[in-house]
Amino acid sequence: FSDSPKIREYLVAFINSMASEYLGRTYLIQKKNIVHLLVETLYSEGNQDSYLRQNALGALQKFSLRRHAQSQMIECNVIRWIV
């Protein structure tokens, strides 16, 4: 990810859009660290309801349809954080 906040926002929004489609999820989930990067982004935003956080959470929600992504999210304690 870039140091520029705007580039990060647009990239995560693009990932969220791609994750909306089956082929997009299939392509993106092949990237080994994408779930971890999105979780890091989610954690770094804290309790702010920012555009970046909303899109990261949306992409993670769509990735959760895949078992491998679910396992990665469980390892990163996303479930505990959400609850």
C-alpha positions as a printed NumPy array, in Angstrom:
array([[  0.   ,   0.   ,   0.   ],
       [  0.993,   3.576,  -0.633],
       [  1.715,   6.199,   2.001],
       [ -0.847,   8.465,   0.35 ],
       [ -4.231,   8.214,   2.134],
       [ -6.196,   8.945,  -1.062],
       [ -4.449,   6.202,  -3.024],
       [ -5.098,   3.744,  -0.19 ],
       [ -8.788,   4.729,  -0.103],
       [ -9.201,   4.271,  -3.852],
       [ -7.29 ,   0.978,  -3.867],
       [ -9.386,  -0.518,  -1.055],
       [-12.584,   0.741,  -2.741],
       [-11.439,  -0.959,  -5.955],
       [-10.696,  -4.199,  -4.085],
       [-14.144,  -4.014,  -2.469],
       [-15.759,  -3.55 ,  -5.887],
       [-13.844,  -6.462,  -7.389],
       [-14.74 ,  -8.669,  -4.418],
       [-18.413,  -8.145,  -5.227],
       [-18.101, -10.532,  -8.151],
       [-17.228, -14.224,  -8.031],
       [-14.347, -13.896, -10.501],
       [-13.009, -10.866,  -8.655],
       [-12.982, -12.74 ,  -5.34 ],
       [-11.344, -15.72 ,  -7.034],
       [ -8.605, -13.532,  -8.472],
       [ -7.995, -11.461,  -5.334],
       [ -7.987, -14.351,  -2.876],
       [ -5.027, -15.826,  -4.766],
       [ -2.92 , -12.988,  -3.331],
       [ -1.676, -14.571,  -0.108],
       [ -1.526, -11.433,   2.031],
       [ -4.602,  -9.519,   0.884],
       [ -6.716, -10.55 ,   3.871],
       [ -3.933,  -9.598,   6.286],
       [ -3.467,  -6.213,   4.583],
       [ -7.185,  -5.476,   4.792],
       [ -7.3  ,  -6.536,   8.449],
       [ -4.305,  -4.292,   9.171],
       [ -6.101,  -1.429,   7.441],
       [ -9.225,  -2.11 ,   9.466],
       [ -7.295,  -2.142,  12.744],
       [ -5.284,   0.978,  11.867],
       [ -8.439,   3.017,  11.355],
       [ -9.571,   2.316,  14.922],
       [-13.124,   3.444,  15.684],
       [-13.287,   6.032,  12.908],
       [-16.088,   5.427,  10.439],
       [-13.958,   6.354,   7.447],
       [-14.374,   5.545,   3.766],
       [-11.229,   3.399,   3.958],
       [-12.531,   1.396,   6.92 ],
       [-15.969,   0.87 ,   5.363],
       [-14.455,  -0.505,   2.15 ],
       [-11.944,  -2.707,   3.98 ],
       [-14.751,  -4.172,   6.077],
       [-16.927,  -4.654,   2.987],
       [-14.151,  -6.489,   1.138],
       [-13.473,  -8.715,   4.154],
       [-17.165,  -9.5  ,   4.407],
       [-17.19 , -10.616,   0.768],
       [-13.981, -12.619,   1.189],
       [-15.56 , -14.397,   4.16 ],
       [-17.537, -16.436,   1.633],
       [-14.315, -18.388,   1.06 ],
       [-13.095, -20.897,   3.649],
       [ -9.413, -19.991,   3.306],
       [-10.175, -16.306,   3.903],
       [-12.367, -17.241,   6.876],
       [ -9.453, -19.119,   8.424],
       [ -7.117, -16.162,   7.898],
       [ -9.621, -13.8  ,   9.508],
       [ -9.996, -16.127,  12.503],
       [ -6.196, -16.204,  12.877],
       [ -6.133, -12.376,  12.844],
       [ -8.821, -12.202,  15.577],
       [-11.251, -10.327,  13.339],
       [-14.237, -12.122,  14.864],
       [-13.26 , -11.004,  18.363],
       [-12.707,  -7.447,  17.089],
       [-16.135,  -7.345,  15.419],
       [-17.914,  -8.657,  18.501]])
